């Protein structure tokens, strides 16, 4: 099934959606309520993020209702996989997002393949914090990726409504990129306002935690199926032996349809080998749902967080995602979406989900060694935290677009000091997750080992005859042997051509008179004698000269009736004659009919 699925490729080419409403949004204003608006973005197969729609701003509301529709189309070169919904509280429309123009209210992600028919159109999504936003996702040390950096200049916030349709204005299509640099310096008034809002949030933290912010949307996606790039190489490799084969390889249209680079072994002085295509997991995405029955430490539930790594066939690891830390819960529910583009040279075989317990000792040690600023910029090393256990998901047989939903047991963790338990019943801790992959065919060039592996230079062919149509009608003559032909050979070639025509038409066998020897060069007397093939008696021909008649092809016999000699051609099979001893009757009649029908007609 996996091999068959790699011959065809399905991707989302059309998206139709509606941002309906949101409920129980957090209030980021000191006075009044938030002014929310929503930004819709798509995560591509290459890992890039592109904005496709932005709603209008609802003033002073924590229960906004938009009911704004959007749609977008995509091509084969930029295939979308997820939709990101980011809700913001507008503060200053003349500033950028990261310069105080808006405050983050929540984010969520939706896989596009989960919205294909017959899936329900309407959805209710739980809005997460900064750990779910694309630009502020946590790294391995638990620090947002853009900490200590700033975002590239983008379009400013506007109160105008986005246009509904396939085309958006150029200033509204922007891709967020993180660059190095120092964070913008805030004024004293802005810092006082941030401190006041933070104090207000801490006072109302329990009330906010009791309510979950929910975004209601309607989404429908449509897919398109085409031939997988490099499917021909996957079924049959292309052997490269010389420069002509290399040019044929460069002319393949799949190089423009795929994001994979040209093999480095073919870029400069390639050797003999074969170009094939192999299976490669190019994108991994899913959801970390939660964990259950985690062990306690010092009679207290752990402050658990989860890390997701992609593991290669050689054991190498590639970081994918880290969840937020949930305090003092043995059954934490993260419900965070993770996604990552796998590098081209990384062969992903399985996914590793590890669960850790944060310790206050690790944080205090990091703060004393680097200071508070170092703790905020670098975070704490997960290797120093309490390792609870990990689970593995095998991806070797996962098909593109299929969902793997499991609750795997957590194993391999370090035991913590626990109170003595008298009962023998113990529950195995586990972690629940959902995983999806996208598989593509990756080109690979293998060098043939052995002697003579160098590539053969380009072959040069020399034409042995001209392209002139008049010259092309003449007999084929090799230019290397043209000077060796004599006049006698040309006459013999002409005679052989005439003999071939007479033999093909059958006229040579039934021609009366002596047959000329075509292999001998004719003398001048023979050329002047126009009656050489005239019908003459055999005695007269013998008197004129035996050297002019080849007796090897003739048989002289005397008929009993008139005594005249007749010439017999043994190159032609003679018809059977009727036997005189055959009695009269129907058989004698039938034989005459057969003989009459078999005689040639001219």
N, C-alpha and C positions, 0 to 999 in steps of 0.2 A: 504493500500500500504506500509506503514512504517513497519508494523508487518511482511509482506511477505518479504520485503527487508532485514530484519535482519536474515533470515535463510540462505542466501548465502552471500559470501564475494568476491568482485572483487578487485584486486590489480595489479599494474604495475610490470610485471616480466622481460620485455625486453625494452631497450632503444637504439635507433639508432639515432645519431645526427651528425651534422657537424658545426663547428665554421667557418663561411664563412669569414666575414670581420667586420671592425669597421670604423666609420667615425667621423671626428671632435672631436678627443680625446684632452683633455687638455694637455698642454705642461708643464711638471714638471722640465724641465732642464733649468739651467741658460744659458748654452751654448749648442746649438744644439737642437735636438728634442728628444721626449720620445722614449724609447725602450719597446714597449708594448708586453705583453703576457697575456694569458687568463687561468684561473683556473676554472674548472667545478666541482661542488660539488652537492651532493644530500642530501635533508633533509628527515630524516626517520620519521616513525610514532611515535617513541619514543622521538623525538626531537633532536636526534644526527645528526651531519653533517659529511659526508664522502666524501672525494675527489675521483673522478673517472677518471679525465683526466686533462692534462696540455699541452698547446700548446707550440710551439717553440717561441723564441724571435725574433721580427722584429726590426732591428736596424734603428734608426733615421726616424721614420715615425709616422704621426698622422692619416694616412689612411691605417692601416695595412690590408693585405689580407692573411689569413691562408689557408682556404679550407682544414681543417684537420678533418677527421671523427673519431668518437668515438662510442663505444657501451659498454653496460654493462648488466648483468643479476642479478636478485635479487630473494631471496627466500621468503617464507611466513613469516619467523621470522623477516626480516628487509625490511619492505615495504616502498619504496620511495614515496614521495608526491610532492616535488618540486625540481627543478633544479636551482642552484645558479651559476651565471656567474660573476666572479670577474676579472677585468682588472687591471694590474699592470705595472708600469714603472720600469724596472730593473736598479738598480744603482750599486750594488756590488753583484756578484753571490756567494761570499763566506760568506755572512751574511744572517741572517734570515729576515723574512718580517718586524717584529717589531723592528729590530735592525738597520734599515737603509738600508736593502738589496734591498728594493723596495718601491715605493710610489703608493698610491691608485689612480686609474684613474676613477673608476666607477663600480657599481654593479647593477644587476637586477635579478629578480626571475620569473620563469615560472611554473605554475601548470602542472603536468604531464598528468592529465586526460584531459586537454584541447588540447593535441596533439594526441589523439586517432582518428583514421579514423572516419568520412571523413573530419576532420579538415585540413586546409592547412598545408603543411610541412614547408614552408618558413615563417620566422617571423622577424620583425624588432622591437627591444627592446630598450626602452629609458634607458640609463645608469644614475643611481642616484648617490648621494654622499655617505658619510660615514654613513648616517642614514639608508641606505639600506643594508649595509654590515652586515653579521651575527654577527661578533664579536664587532662591534661598534654601534649597534642599541641603540637608546636612551632609558633611563629608565623613570620613572614617572616624574623626575625632569629635564629632558632634557639633561642629561649628558650621554655620551657613557658608555656602561656597563663595558668596560675594563679600564676606567679612573683610574689611580693610580695603575694599575696592569700590568702584563706582560703575554705573551702567553707562553705556555709550549713549550719546544724545539721540533722542527719539522724538516722536511727535508729541506735542504738548496736549494736555487734556483740554477737551472742548465740550461745551454744553450742547453743541449741535448734534442732531441725530445722524447715525451712520446710514448710508444709502443701502437700501435693500436690493440685493441682486448679486450677480456674479462678480462684478467689478467694484473695487473699492478705490478710494483716493490714494494717491501715492504716499501721502503723509500718514495715512492710517495703517499702511502695511509696513511693519517694522519687525525686525528680528532682534531679540535681546541677546547681547553678548557681554560677558563679564571681562573687564580689563583690570590690570593692576593700577594702583594709585591710592591716594589718600581719600577718605570719605569727606564730603563737603562739610565745612565748619558751620554750625548753627549759631544763630545769635542767642543772646541771653534770654530774650523773650520766648524764643522757640524752645529752648531747653527748659524753662520754667513751665511752659505749657505741657511739654512731654512728661515732666515730673508730676504735674497735677493729674494728667490723664492716667498715668501709671498708678498713682495713689488711689484714684477712683476705681480703677480696675481691680486692684488688690482688695479694696473694701467690698466690692460686689463680685468677687471671684467665685464664691460658692453659688450665688444665684445664677451667674453665667454658666457655670459648669452643669447646673441642673437642666439648662435648656440647650438644645443642639440646634445650630443654624442649619437650615435646610434650603436647598435650591431646587426649584421645580422647573423641569425642561421637557420639551418634546423633541425627539430626534428620530430620524429615519435615514439610513444610508443605503446606497446601491453599489453593487460591485460589478467589475468587468473582468473577464477571463481572457488571457492571451497566452501565447507560447512563451515559455520560460526562456530568458536569455541563456545562451550556451547549451540549450537542450540538445542540439545536434552533436556538440562535442561530448556531452554526457553519454550519448548512445554510441558514438563512434569517434575515436580520437583522430586528430589531424596530424599526419606524419610530416615533419619538416626536414628535408634533406638538402635543399639548395635555396638560392635566392628567390626563385620563382614560387616555391612553396611558402616562403616568408611573406611575399607580396600578397599571396592568396589569403594568408592568415590576417594580414592587416586590413584587408577589404571586408572582413566580416562585419555585418551591421550591428552585432551585439555589443560592440565596444561602446557605442553611443547610447544603448539602452540600459546599460548597467553602470553602477558606480564603482565597480572594481577596477583597479589599475592594471595596466599592461604588465605582464610578467617581466621582471628585471632581467632574467636570463635571455630574453629575446631582444633587448634594447641595444646591445652592443656586441658585435661579433658572436652571434649565437652558434651553438654547436648542433649537431644532429640530435633530434629528439622527437617527442610527440606532445601535442597540445591537447589536454583533456579538461574536463570540468568535474568538480567534486562538490559534495554537499557542504554547506556552511550556514550556521545560524548567525544571521546578521543583526537580529534585534530580539530582545527579551523584555517582556513587560507582564505585569500582573498586579496582585494585591496581597499584602500581608494582612490577613484578617485578625488574628490574635493568637494568644497562647492560653493554655489551661493547666491548672494544678502545678504551678511552679513551686519549687521548694522554698522554704523560708530560711532566713539567716538571723540568728540571735532572736528567735521567736517573733520576727517581723517579716512581712512580705517584702520581696525585693523591689527595687526601683528598676524595672525591666525595660530594656530596649532591644531592638532586633536589627541585625545586619544581614544584607543579602550580597553574596559574591557569586560570580560565574567562574566555574572551574573547568580548565581545559583538559584535554586527554593526557597531557604530561604532568598534571597536578598544579599548574600555575593558576593564580586567582586574579580576577578582575573585579574591582569594587563596583557595585550597582546602586545600593541604597542603604540608608540608615534611618530608622524610624525615630520618632520622638520618645522621650523617657516618660513612662507612666509610673507614678509613685505609689508604693505600698498597695500593690494588687497582685494576688496570685493568679488571676485570670485576666490579664490586660487585653483590651480590644483596641488595636491600632487602626485597622481599616484604612491603611495608607497604600496608595498606588505607587508602584515603582516601575521604572522603564529606563533602558539604556541601550545604546547602539554598540554592538560588539565589534572590536577592531578587526580589520581584514586578516591579520596574521594570527588571530586567536581562535583556536578550535574549541568551541564550547561544547562540553559533553554533559554537564550536570549543573544544577543550581544548589548552592549551599546557604541555608538559613540558620544563622547562629543567634542565640539568645544570651544576653549578658545582663548582669545586675550592677548598676552604678553604685559606687561606694563613696561616702563622704570623705574617707581618708585619702583617696586618690585625688579628689578635687582640692583638698587643703594642701597636699604636697605640691601639686602643680601651681597653686596660687603663691605658695611661699618661695618656690624656685624661680618663677617667671613673673610674678606679680599679677594683679587683677587684669591688666591689659593683655598679658601673655595668655592668661586663661581664656579670655574672650576671643582672642585671635587664633590660638592654636588648639584650645580645647584639651581634653584628657585622652590619653592613650587607652584604647579599649582592651589592650593586652593586660593592663594593670587592674581591670575590673574583674568582678566575679564571673567566671565562665560557667553558665548554667548547662549548656548543651547545644547540639546542632542537629539539623535534619538535612537530608539530601534528596533532590528530585532528579531522576534520570530523564535526560532530554534527547537521548540517542534515537528514540523511536517517535518523538513528538512531531506531528504534522502541522504545517503552517495553518494558523487560524483555529486550531482545536484548543479547548480549555482543559487544563489539568487541575482539578480541584481535589486536594488531599488534606488530611490531618495526620501528619507524620509524628511518630514519637521522638522526643528529644533524648539524645544519648551522648556519652563522652564527656559530660561535665564534671567539674570538681565538686566534691561533697563539702558542704558547709557544716559548721558545728550546730547541731540540733539537740533539742531536748530529747530525753529518752522516751521512746514510744513503746507502749506495752502491747498495742494491737499489731497483728501481723498483716493487716490489709493496707496496702500502699497503692496509690494511683500513679500510673506512669505519666509524667508531664508530656505535653504535645504542643505542636504549633500548627495552625491552619493557614492555608494560602491558596491562591489561584495563580496559575502561570500560563502564558501564551508565548509562542515563538513565531518568528518569521524566518523561513529558510529560503536561501537563494543558491544558485550555482556559481561557484568561484573558479575562474580559469587557472590551470596549473600546467607548467611546462616541465617535463621530465627529460633529462639528458640520457641518451642511450650509452651505456657503458661498453667498453671494449675498444679494440683498435679501430683507428680511422673514424673517430667521433667528430672530427672537424667537418664543417659544412662544405659541400661541393660548391665551387664558384658557379656563376651563371653560365649556362650552356649557350654557345653561339652556333647557329645553323647557317650554312652557306647554300644558296639556291643553286641547283645544278641545271636549271633550264630557265629560260626567260619567261616573263609574264605576258609577252606579246601574243595575242590570240592566233595570229598567222603562224608564228613559230610553234605555238603549243599544239597545232594540228599535225605537225610533223612527227615522225617516230622519235621516241625517247632516246637521246644520245648522251652518254656521259661525257662531260667536258674533258675529263682526264684521259679518255680513250679516243677522242675525236681525231687526233692527228694520226692515229694508227690505222684508220680506215683507208683502204685503197679504192681505186676505181673499180677493180674487179669485185671487191666485196660489196660495193654499192649496187652493181648489176646483179649479183647473186641475191642481195636483199630484195631487190625489186622483183626478181623471178620467183623468189619464195613467197612474196606477198600475193602474186598472181596465182600461184599454185594453191595457196591457202584459200583464196576466194573461190577457185574452181572446185576444190574439194568440199568446201562448205555447201555450195549450191548443188553438188552432186553431178555437175557437168563433166568433171574429169573422168569419172568412172564409165560414163556412157558415151564418151567421145569416140568416134570411129577413127581408125587409122593408128599409126604408131604413136606412142607417148614419148614426149621429149624428156630427157633427163635434166631436171631443173638444177641438179647439183653441179653440172658442168658449165663452164663459161662458153657461150656460143662464139663460133668463129665468124669472120667477115662473110664467108660464103653462106653460112646459116642465116645471118642477118639479112643478106640480100635476097635469099631464097624465100619468097612469100608463100610458096606452096609446100613448105616443109611438113605442115600438118594436113596436107591434102590427102584425100582417100585414094591410095594406090595399092595395087597388088603387092604381096609380100616379095615375090620373085623380083619385081622391078626395084624395090627398095634395097634388096640385097645386092643387086648388080650395081646400083649407084654407089654403094660403099657401106660396109658394115659398121664403120666407126661412127657413122651418123645415127645409128639406131642402137639402142640399148636392148640387147636380147634377153637381159635378165628379167624384164617385166613382161616378156612375150612368150607365148607357147604356140608352136606351129603344129597343126594337126590337119589331116586330110579327111574331108567328109567322104563317106562311102558313095554319096549320090553323084556329086559333080566333080569331086576331086579337088576342089578349091580349098586353099588354106584359110584358116580363120584365126583371128587374134583373140586371146582370152586374158582379161584383166583380173589378176588374183587379189587385187586390193579391194575388190567389191565381191560380196558373197553372191553367188549365182543362184537363181531360183531353181527349186527342184522341178525336175521334169516328170511328166506322167509316165508311169511304167506301162509298157505295151502288154504286159501279162495281166493287167488289171481287167477283170471281166466287165462286160457291159451291165449297166444297172444304175441304181441311184448313187452308189458310191463313186462311180466313174464320172457322173454328172457333177456331183458336189466338188470333186477335185478340180474340175475344169473351172468352176466358178471361183474357187479360192485362188487358183493360179491367175485368173484374169483380174481379180481384184488386187492381187499383190504386185502386178506389174506397174512400174513407175510411169507417170504421164508427164510429158513436157509440152 
